[in-house]
C-alpha cells in the first residue's frame, strides 16, 4: 500500500461506500484521507455535481470549511432551495424525506460558513413556512388544471426561481425529483434554464410529462388545444429525446369524447407532421385491441370507437368486426326478445352512417363467433335473411359453421346449446366433427425431444384463457400493457452519477406500446403510485373496473366442455375427446366436475385411460391430481377410449336417438363392446368361483397347460354328496370345502389399482430411460461437465403419485387380509408384458 501513488489511492477511495476502515490501514493512508481535496474529490466523483453537496453535508465529521470551498469551486451545484432545506432541517424540524441527522452532524462553524457563502450569492433567503422555492412549485402543480391567468404562481416568479436562484432537485430522495418534470410539462420554457443548472430530463419521464400536458382541465377554454400543441412543439424542440409516444397518443384517443381539446390538439400535431408515427395507425391498432376484451360491451367504449372510426376509417377486417359487434350489442341491449321490424332498420341505418355497408356473410359469422357476441342470435340471422337476402340453405350453412367455431371456443356453451336446440340436424354433424377432427393421437403430437414445439403445443379444444393476466389478449390480437417499463425499480428514479443521460441514443424505434387505459387513469396512477415501485403498482393494484374491462372472457359464460358433458353423458365419444384435450391443456376442470370422493365412487366421472398419461408423458407436462384421485377411488383400467366406446361412437356415426325434438335433452344408449381385447387379470376373481371350479375347468386343457392336482386329492376316491347322511362323507366334504376356500383366499388377484400401478410404473421407466439418454447427449455436447439436465414435469409428478398409489394399495390389502399381509408387489405377473430381469447368482466353489 505504501508504494501506491496518490491517484491510485484516490480511485480506491472513490469506489468505497464508507472509506473509514480503509483510512485506518496505516498512517500514510490516514494522512492522505484527511486532505480536504481528497475528501471533496470523493464526493464529486461518487455522487456527481448535482448531489455532491447534499451527500457531503450528511458526513459532518469529514467536512470542514476547506472541503466546502473546494466543492463549490469545483462546480458542485448549490441553490437557494438547498439552503432553505438546510436551515429548516438544522433549526426547525426534520424533513419528512430525510431519516438521518444530515446537516445536524455538521460543526456549527462549518454551517455558518456555508450560510455566509449562500448569502453572498443569493442575497436575502426567505425561510418562512411554505415560503421556500419547493412549496411554490408544489402550488404550481396543484393549479396545473386552472387557466394560466388564474394561477397564483406566475410565470415570472417561476422563471426567477430557476434562472436566478438555480433551482433544481438536489437529491434522488427528494419528492421534487419526480415532480419537477411535471413542472416542465406545464411550463416547457423552463427547460433551458434547468439545463444550465445541471438538470437533464430522463427519458423515463417522457410519458409522465406529456400526460400532464394533455390533462383535462377543470374549465375548458377556447385556446386550450392551441396551448397544448404549442407546449408539445416547444418541449420537442428543446429536447430531441422528448417526443409524444404511441402510448400517450392511444390514451388521449380513449378520451376523444370526454377530453376533446386534447384530442383536437393531437390531430393538429398529426397534420403538421410533428408526430413520429401516423395517428391513423394508432387508432387502427387501438380498435383492434377490443376484439377479445370485455370492454367491447361497454356503451361508453362504443361511442369512443365509433367517433375514432369516423375520423380515421380503416379497411382492416378486425376493426370492422369490432364495430359491427359493438353495434349489434348496443342495439340488442342484452334482451332475448327484440322487435324485429324496428331492429333491422336501426342496424341498417347505423351501418350506413359509419360506412360499413354492405354487410357480408363472413361479417355475420365473425360477429357471432366472437366470445362476447349475444347468445340471442335470432335477430342477427333475421338481418341476414331480410337485408342480405340469404336463402334457407345459406343460413343453415352459416349456422353449421358457427357451431363448429363454437367447439373451439371455451366460452360459447350458451350459444352452442341454443344452436343444437334450434337446429336438430346439427347434433350428428357436431358429433362427427369432434370425433374425426379433434381426437388426439400420440403420432400427431410433437416429438418428445422437440422441446420448442412441445412448449408451444396446445390442444384445439378446452383452451382455458380465463386465468390469463388481465390486460393481455391471447387470442387473435396481442395486447400489451399500457407501459413498458424495462428498467428496474431502483433505477426508475436514479440518474447517472454525473446527473447526465446518455447522448446519441436513438429513440425512434421506442415509440411505445398501445393499451386500453385512458389518459386520466394513467395520470391518477402516476400521482398515487409509490415513486420507487411504479411497475408493481401498475400490475398489482388496478381498480375493479379496469380489471374486469380487460378480461378476455364473458362475465356469465357456460363452458362448452361442461355443456357437452351434460348433453351427451360421461361415457360418450365427445366427452372422451374433450377430456383428452382438456388434460393435454392442463385444464381438466373445463369438463370434469369437481373431484369429490362421493362423486368419484359413482358413474358420474369420465373414465380415465392410460392414453391420457401417455399424452402427458409425450408433452412432458405434469399429471393432474384428479386422475389419481379417480384411480384411488376404484376407477376401472382402460388402455384408451376404444375400450369402452362402440365402433359407431368412435366414428361419430349418426345414432338413432340423435334425431330429437326441439328443446329435448338427448339420451344415448352406450354399448359396452366386448370385441375389443382388454388385458384382464391372470386368475379369476375368487368371489365368482364355485367350489371345485379350479379343479374341474369348463373347457378341456391341453397336456401342457393342465394343472397338476394335489396329491391328497388325487389319491382320494371319495366324492362328496351334499345331501348324504353318511357322517364320514360329510366330514370329507367339509374338509375339501375349507381347503378350497383357503386356497381361494390366498390366490393372487390383480385389482384395477394394481393394473394402474403396473402400467404407470412401466411408463415411468420409459420416461426415465429417455431422460438418461437426453442427459448423456447433453453432457456429451456441453463443454462443462457439470451441466444440469432437469427432469420433465411428468416424470417428477408421476414419481410422487405412484408412491401414493402403492401406499393406498397396501392399505386396502391390509384391510382385506390383515396387517400381517406380506409386502409383495401384486402389480406384475408371469404373463405381464413388462417384466423386471433379475441377475443370476454366481456359483461359488467350495474346496
N, C-alpha and C positions, 0 to 999 in steps of 0.2 A: 504493500500500500504506500510505503514511503517513496517508492520510485515513480508513482503515477504523477503525471503533470496536473496542473490545476484545471485544465479543460476537461480531462477525463473524470476527475472528481466531481466537477460541476454537472456533467452528463449523468453520472451515477446518482447524484442527489436529486436531480430533476425527475428521475424515474421512481422515486420513493414517495409513498403517501405520507409517511412520518419519518423524516431523516434523523430523529433524535438518537436512536440506537447506533446508527452509522457514525454519528459525530463522536461517539464515545469509544471508538476503536483505539485511537491513540491521540496523543497530544497535538500532533501536527494537523490531523483532520479536524480535531475540535477547534483549533485556532482558525483553520480555514473556514469552517461553517459559521464562525462568529463575525465574519466580514459582512458589512451592510450590503455591499454589491452582490455577494453570493446569495444572500437571502432575497434581495429584490429580484435577482435573475431567476431564482427558483419559482417565485410567484408568477412572474411574467411568462416563463416558458411553460409552466404546468397548467395555468388557468387562462392564459390569453389576456389581451389588453382590456377587454370589457369587464372581466370578472376578477382581475388580479387584485385590485384594491379591496374588493369585498372579502376575498379569502384571506388577505393579509391582515385585515382588521380583526379577524377571528383568531389569529395566533399572536395574542398580545405580548407574550414573552419573547418573540422573535422580532418584533417591530420596535424601532426607535425613530427619532426624528430623521436620521440619515437614510433609513430604509424608505420612509415616506417620500423624502425628497428625490431619491433615485427612481422610485416608481413613477412619480409624476413627470420627472424629466425624461423618462424612457418611453412615455406615451401611454401609461395606464389611464384609463378613462375615469374622469370624475365629473359628476353632475350635481346640480342643486338638489335633485331628488335623492341622491345618495346621502348627502349631508343632512337633509331633513330626516331621513330614516335613522342616521347615526344619532342625531340629537334626541329623537323620540325614544330610541331604544336605550340610550345611556341615562337620560334624565327622567324619563317618564315611565314607560311600561314596555314590556317585551312585544316585539312584532309578532303577530299571530303565525306567520310562516317561518319564523326563526325559533328553533327549540333550544339553542345553546346560549351561552353568555355573550358571545360575539364581541362587540366593542367594549363591554364591561370588563374584559380581560386586559384592556389597554392601560398603560400608565397614564395618569391624568395629564402630565406634561405633553405626552405624545398626542393625546386627544386635543389639547389646546392648540398645539402646533398645526394639526390638520384643520381645525376650525378657522385658525387665523389665515391659512393659505386659501381656504374656500371663501372667506370674507373678502380677501383682496381680489379674488377672481369674479365672484358673483354679486358682491355688494350686500345689500340687505336680504336676509333669508327669512321668509315667513315660516313660523313654526307653530301657528295656531292649529286647533283641532279641525280636521278636514280642510286645511288650507295648503296642504302640500301639493306638489305637482301631480302625484299619482291620483289623488282624490279628484282633481279636475278632469283627468282622463276617464275616470270611472263615471263621472257625471255626464261626460260626452257620450259614453256608450249607452247609458240609460236613456238618453234623449235622442238616440240614433233614429228612431222611427217618427220623430217630430220634424216638421219642416225646418230648414236651416234658420229662417228668420225668427223662429220661436224658441230657439235653444238659448240656455243661459250662458253656456261657454261658447264664445265666438271664435271665429277663425283667427283673428289677430292674436288672441290670447294663446291659443294652441300653438301657433307658429312661433311666438316668442319663447314659449317654454322649450320647444325642440331646438330652435335655432340659436338662441342666446344662452339659455341655461342648460343646453346639451343633454336634454332628456332622452334616455333610453333605459330599458330594464337592465339592471346590473347583475342579476343572478338568475340562473335557471329555476331556482326555488321560488322566485318572486311570481305571484299570480299575474302580475302585469306582463310577464313574458308571453303568456298566452293571450292576453287581452290587447296588447299593443298592435298585432296585425289587424284586429278588428277596427282599431282607430284609423289605420291606414286605409281600410275599406271605406270608412266614412269620409275621410279626407285624404285621398291618394296624393294630394300635393305635398304632404309631409314627408313622403318617401325620400326625396333628395337630401333634405336636412338630416333625416335619421341615418342615411348612409354616411354622411360626413362624420357623424358621431361614432360610427363603427357598427351600426346595426345593419344586418343583412337578412332579407326576407327568406326564410327557409321554404323550400318547395312543399314541405308537409302542410304549410298553412295556406296553400293556394286555394283549395276548395273552401276552406274555412273563411277566407277573406271574401271571395266572390259571392258566397251565400249571403253575407251581410250586405253586400251592395244591392242585391236584388230582393232583399227582405220587404215583406208587405208593410207599408206604413200604417199608422193609426188613421190618418186622414190623407186620402189621395189628393194630389194637386195636379194641375194641368200639365206642368212641365216635369212630372216625375220620370217619365220614360226617357226624356232627353237628358235629365240629370244622371240617370243610371248609365246610359250609353256613354256620356262624357267621362264619367269616373272609370269605366272599363277601358276606354281609349287611353286615358292618362296613365293608369297603372300599367297597362301593357306596354306603353311607350317608355316608361321609366325603368321597367324591369322586364327583360325578354323571357324570364322564367315564369312570369305571372301572366297566365292566359286562361281563358274560360275553358273548362274541360267538358267533355260529353256528360259526365256525371251530373254536374250542376245544371247543364242545359236540360237534361231529362227531368230533373227535379222542378225546374221552372215550368216545363211543359205540363207537368202534372197539376200545376196550379194555373193553367191557362184561363180558367173561368173565374177563379177567386182572386187572382193577382194579375189582372190584365196589364197594368203598366210594366211589370217585369217581363211578361210575355211579349208585349209590343217592343220593348227595348231589345229583347233577344232577336226578334225578327229584323229590327233596324240594323243590328250588328251583322246579321247574316247577309242582308242585302248589300252592305258596304264591304263585305269580304273580310271582316276583321276576325272571323272565327276560323279556326284551323280545321274545321270539318263542315260538312253540309248539314244544315238543320233538318232537311227533309229525310236524310238517312237516320238521324237520331229519332225522329218521330216514327219512322217505319219500324225500327227495332224496338222502340218503346211499346208500340201497339202489339207487336208480336209476342211480347212477354206475357200478355194476358190470355193467351190461348189455353193455358193449362193451370191457371190460378183462380182461386175462388173469388177474387176481386172483380172478375168479369161480370158477376151477377149484381154488383152494386149499381144503383141508379146514378150516383154522382160520378162514378168512373165512366159510365156510358156517355154521359153528357160531355165529359172532357175528351174522350176518344173521338166522338163524332165531331167536336169542334176542331181537334187537331187534324182529322182526316179531311175536313173541308178546306183547311189552309194548305195542307200538303197531301194531295191524293197520291195513292200508291197502287200499283198493279200486282203487288205481292199476294199470292193466294192465301197465306196465313193471315195477313191483315184483313182480307176480305171475309174469311171465316169468323174472325173475332167480331167484326162489325155486324155481320148477319146474326151471329149467335146472341149478341147483346140486344139487338133489336127484337128478335123473337122472344127473348126472356122478358124484355121490358113490356112488350105488348101482351104476352100471356099472363104475366104477373103471378105465376105460380098457381093458377086456378085450373082445376080439372075440367070445369065446364066453361066454355067460351062461346061467344056469339059469332058463329062462322060468317054470317053476312057482313058484320062490321069488322071482323078480324082480317079478312083477306084484303079489303080496300085500304085499311090502315097500314098493313105491311107494304103493299104496293106503293103507296104514297111516300112512305119513308125511304124505301129503296130507291125510288126515282129521285128524291131530293138529294140523296148522297151520291148519286151516280153509280149505284151498284147494279142496276138493271142492265141486261136481262139476267134472271137467276137461272142457273143450270142445274142439272141433276147432281153433279158432283158437289155443288154447294150444299144442297139439301142433305146429301149423305155425310159430308164432313161436319155439318152442324149437328145432325142427330147423333153422330158417333162421338162427339165431344163428351167428356166426363160431366160437364155442367149443363148439358142440354136438358130441357124439361122432359120429364118422363111422359107427359101427356102430349104425344106426338101427333094426335089426330088432326089438329089444326094445320100443322106443317104439311102433312100429306095431302090435306084438302087444298092447301095453297098450290101444291104441285099439280093436283088434278085440274083445278079451275084455271089458274093463271098460266101454268106451263103446259097444259093440255096433255098430261100424261095419261096413257091408257092403263087399263087394269093390269095387264101383264107387266108393264113397266113399273107400276107401283109395287107389284109382288116381287119383281126382281130387286127393286130398291130395298124392300123390307127384308128379303133374304140376305142381301149383302150386309145390311145393318145388323142382322142377328149374328152373322159371322164376326163382324167387328166387335160386337158386344162380348163375345167369348174371350177375346184377347185383352179386354179391359178388366180391371178388378172392381170397378165401381158401377157397372151398368146392370146390376142384378134386377133392379126395378123395371128398367126398360125391356130387358130380355123376358121378364115374366109377362109383361103386357103383350109383347110380340107373340110369345108362344100361346097365350090365351086367345089373342085376337085372330091369329093365323095358324090353325092347327097343322097345316101342311109343313110348317117349319120344324115340327118335332122330329120327324125322321131325318130331315136334312141336317139338323144340328147334331144329332147322334152320329150320323155318318161322317160329318165334318170332323168331329172330335176324335173319333176312333181312327180315322185314316190320315189325319194331318198332324195331330198333336201328341200321338203316342210316342214315348221316348224309348229308344233302343240304345244299348251300350255302344254299338258301332257308329251311331250318329253323334256321339259325344266327342269332344276333343281328346286327343291322345293324352295319356296320363303324364307324359314328360313335357308337354307343351304348356308351360306354366302361364304364359301370357294369354293364350286362348282360354285356359281354364278360368283364370280370374275374370275375364270379360264375358264368360258364358252366362246366359240367363235363359231359363226355360220360357217358352212363349206364353204359358198360362200361369195364373195365380202370381203375378208380379205384385209385390206389396210395396207401394210407394207411400203409404200413409205415415211411415216412420222416418221419412226424409226430413232434413233440416228445413225449416221454413225459409222462404226466400230463394230456394234453389229449385229450379224447374228441371226435372229429369226425364221428361217425356220427349217432346219434339224440339223445343227451343231452349237452349241453355240460358238459365237466368243466373246472374251473378250478383253478389252483394252490392249494395249501393256504394260502398267504398272499398278500395283495395289497399289495405294498409300493410305493406310488406315489411316495414321497419318494426323493430321490437318496441315494446312498451317503454323500456328505459331510454331508448334513443328518440322517442317521439317528441320530447321537449328539449333535447340537448342539441347543441351546435358543436362545431369543431372547436378545438382548444383556442384557436385564434379568433373565434366568433365569425368565421367566414365560411361560405359554402363553396363547393367545387365549381369552378368556372369551366365553360366549354362543354358542359354536358348537354346533349341534345335531348329535348323533351318532346319532340314532335310525335314520337310513337306512343308516348304515355298520355293518351287523350282521355283516359278514364273509362270506367265501365258504366253500364246503364242499369238502373234499378227502378223499382216501383214507388220508392219513397217520395214524398212531397218535399218542397223546399222548407216549409215551416217545420215539418217533422225533423229534418236533419239539423236545422238551427236549434231546435229545442234539445236535441241530443248533444250538440256541441256545447251548449250553455250549461246543461245539467249534468253531463257526464263527468266522471273523475278525470282530472287533467292528465294523469300518467297511466291510465288504464282504459283508454277510449275503445280499443279493439274489443276488450272483454265486455265493455258496457254495451256496445252495439249488438254483440252476439248473445248476450245473456239477459238483458233487461229490456226487451221490447214490450210495447203495450199489447193488450189483448187484441185490439182491432188490427194492429199491424201484424200480429202473429197469424190470426185467422185469415186475413186477406191474402196471405201469400201461400196458404196451404194448397196442395196440388190434388185434393180430393174433396168431393162434396160433403156437406155437413151431415146429411141423413141418407147415406147410401146403403144399398144391400149388396153384399159381396156376391159375385157371380158364382163362385165355388159353393158357397153355403146354400144358395138358392137351388142349384142343380142337385146338391146332396139331398135336399128336401123333396125335390120333384121326382128324382129317379131312384133314390134309395142308395144305401151304402154299398150294396153288392151289385152295382151296375157298372158297365164299362166306362161310362162318362165319369162316374165318381172315381174310379180307379185311375184314369188318365189325369184328372185334375189333381188327385192326391199325389201322384207321381211328380207332376210339375211343381206342386207346392213344396214337396220335400227337396227337390233339386234347388229351388229358390230360397230355401230356408224359412218358409212361412207356412207351416202345416196348419196353423190356426185359421188360415183362409178357408179351409173346407172341413177340417176335422173339428169336432166340438171340444170343449174344454176337457182335459184328461182327468176325470174323476174316477175313483175306484168303483163306485156304484155303477157308473155308466160303462166302464170298461168291461165289466163282467157280463154285460148284456150284448145283444146283437146289434146295437146302435153304433158300432165302431166300424170304420173302413178296415178291411183286412190288411194286415202287414205282410209283406213279401220280402224274400231275400233279394229280389231285384232292386228294391229301394236302397238297401245297403250297398249293393254293387254300384249303383249310380253315384252315391255319395263317395264311395271309395275312388271311383274314376275321377270325380271332380275334386277330391281331396278336401271336402268340406266336413265340418263337424256333424256328428249324428245328432238327431233330435231326441230329447228325453222322452217324449210321448211314445215313440216307437218301443222303447224298452219297458215303459210302464204297461203298455198293452201286452208285451211278451210275459212280463211278470204276472199279469192278471190271467194268463192262460190263453193267449192268442194262438190260434191254430197255425201250423207251419205251412207256408206255401213258397214255392220257388219263384213264381211270378203270378201275374193276374190271370194267366191262361189256366191255372189250376182250379179256379173257382168260377170262371165265366164260360158261357156257352159259345160255340163257334159263331152263331148268329150275332151274339153281343160283341164279340171281338171284331167282326167285320163291320159292325154298325149297320147291319141289315134292318129293314123295317120290320117291326113286330106287329102282331095282330092287335095288340092293345094300344098301339100308338095312335090310332085314329080316334081321337076323343072329341067329345063335345066341347064347345067353347066354355072356358072357365072351370072345367073339371080337372081335378088333380089326377095325373096318370098313375096307373097301377100296372106294374110289370111282374110277370112270373119268371124268376130267375131259375134256370135249370142247373142242377149240380151235375156236371158232366163226369162220367166215370171212365170215358175212353182215355183221358189223359193219365199218364203214369205218374203217380205221386210216390215219393220214397216213403215207405212205411217202416214200422219197427220190425226187427228181426224175429220177434216172437209175439204171439197174440196177447191181448190183454187178459189177465187172469180172471177178471170179473165176468167175462163171457165164456170161460172154459167150463165144460161139464166134467163130471168125474170120469176118469179113464180116457178123456178125449185125446190126451197126448200119447197114450199107449196104442190107441186104435185110430189112426188117421182116416180121414174121409176118402182120400184117394190113395191108390197103391203107390208105394215108394219104390224106387229102384234099389238095387242091392247096395249101391254106393252111398245112397242117401238115407237108407233105412236106419233108424236109431236102434242101438243095441239095448234090449230090455234089461232091467235089473236082474241079478242072479236069483234073488228070493222070489221074484215074480215069475221067472222062467221055470224054476223048479216046482213051484206050486201048481197043482192041477185043480184046485178048488175054485169054484165060481160062486160068487156071492149072489144070493137071491134075496131081494129086499123083503118079500113077504113070507119068507120061510120061517118056520117055528123052531128050527134047529138052532140051539144056542151056539154051537161051535161055528156053524156057518155065519151066524150074525156077528160073532166076535171077529172072525176073519174079515168080514165086510167093513166093520168099524175101523179095524186097523188099516185097511187099504185106503179108505176114505181119508183118514187122518194123515196118512203118508202123502197122498196126493195133494191135500191142502197145504201141507208143509212145503212140498216141492213147488207148488204154485206161488206160495208167498215169497220163496227165495228166488223166483225167476227174475231175470234181468229184463226190465221193461223200459223202453225209451219213450219218455214223455215228450210233449211238444216243446217244453222249455229246454230239454236236453238236446233235441234236434236243433233248436236255435243256437244253443251253445256250441254244438259240434260244427255247424256250418259257418257261424260267425268267427269261430276260432280259426278255421281254415282260411277264411277271408283275411283275417288279421295277419296270419303267417305270410300270405301272398304279398300283402302290403309291406310287411317288414322286409321281405326279400327284395322288393322294388326299392325300398328305402336304402338298404345296404348297397345295392348296385349303384344307385344315384350317388351315395356318399363316396364310394370308391372312385366313381368317374369324376366327381367334382374335386376331390382331393388330389387325384392324379393330374388334373389340368391346372390346379392352382399352384402358385409359387409358394404360398405359405402353407405349411403342413398342418397348421392349427386352425384351418378354416372350419367353421361350424355349419353343419347342414341340419336344418330344422326338420323335425318330423311333421307330417301333414296333420291338419286338424282332425281328420277322420281317424288316423292311427292313434292319436292321443286320446280321443274321446272313446273309441271302441275298446281300448285297453282298460279304461276306467269302468265302463259299463259291463264288460264281460266279467270282471271281478264281482261286480254287484249281482249279476245273474247267477254266478256259481254259488255265491253265498245264499241267495234266495232259494236255489235248487237244493242246497244242503239242508236248509231249514225245513223245507217241505218233506224231504225224505226222512228227516228225524221225526216229524210229526206222524208219518206213516209207519215207520219201523222202529222207532225208539231212538234214544240218544246214543246208544251203542252201535249205531249203524256204521259200517266201515266207510272210510273216506275214499271211496272208489270213484272213478270217473266213468259215469254211465253214458257219456256223450259220444263214445266211439265203440264200435263193434268190429267183429271179424269181417263182415261184409261191407264195411263202410268204404267209400271211395277215398277218404282221407285217412291215412294210417301213419303212425309215427314209427320210424325204424329204430330198433334198439341195437346196440353194439354187442357182438358175440363175446362170450367170455374166453379168455385165453387159458389154455391148458398149462398147468404147471407140473412139471415132472418132479417127483419126489424120489430121491435116491434111497 
